[in-house]
Amino acid sequence: MKLTVVAFASAREALGSSELVLELEAGSDLDALRRELSAKHPDLAGQWERIAVAVDGQLTRDNPVLRGDQEIALLPPVSGG
């Protein structure tokens, strides 16, 4: 199944892009997506504890099973003034 991953701030820097399409096996969950992204983009591996994840615009702290054509947003904390 194909998923669109959009990344912001430090997650975007770690991925080297603000958006990418990722192919995962049907029935994969959010943890599988994290493992796949960490394997392909090692700079992202150490950031997961700080990254909020939204699936189709809904923040989740769970490990949902993903469906094809969903959008996964990686939202690191943002600082500023």
N, C-alpha and C positions, 0 to 999 in steps of 0.2 A: 504494500500500500504506500501511497505517496502522501507525505505530510509537508506542509510549508512551515518553516521555522523562521521567525522574525526575531531579531536580536537588537538590543539597545545598549548604549554606553559600553561598559567593559566587556559584556558578552559579545557585542558586535566586533570589538577589537580582537577578542579571542577567536572568533569564527573567521575573521577576515572579510566579513560581508554583513550587511544588514538583513539579508534574506537568502535562504537556500531551500532547496527541495531535497528531502531525505526519503529514501526508500527503506521501509521496514517490513518485516513479515507480518501478515495479517494476524491480529490478536495480540500484537505487542502492546505493552503498557508504557507509562511514562518513564519508569525506571529503565526500560530497554532503550528508549530514546536517549536518556541521559548517558547510558553506557556507550552507545554508538557515537554520540557527539563527542564524548570525552576521549574515545579511542582515536577519532579523526582529528580532534582539535584539543591536544593535551593542555593548552593554556586555559581551557574552560573547566577542566576537571576539578581544580581547587576552588572554584567559585560557586558550586551548587548550593552550599549552605546559605549563601547570601542572595541567591536569585529566586525571585518569585516567578511562578510559571502560570500562564493563562492559556487555557484550551478554548479556542473559539470565543475569546473575549471574557471568559469566566476564570477568575483566579482559583487555583486548586492547591491544596496541600496534600491531597490524596495521591494515589497511584492508579489513575483510571486506565482502563483499556482504551486504546486509541482506535479511531476509525480513519479510513482513507479520506483525503481531502480536507483534513482539519488543519487549522492554523494554530501553531504553538508559539507563544510569545515568551521570550526570556527577558525578564525585567530586573536587572540589578538595582541595588539602592542607588539613588542619585543624591548627590550633595550639591549645595550651592547656596548662594545668598542673595 
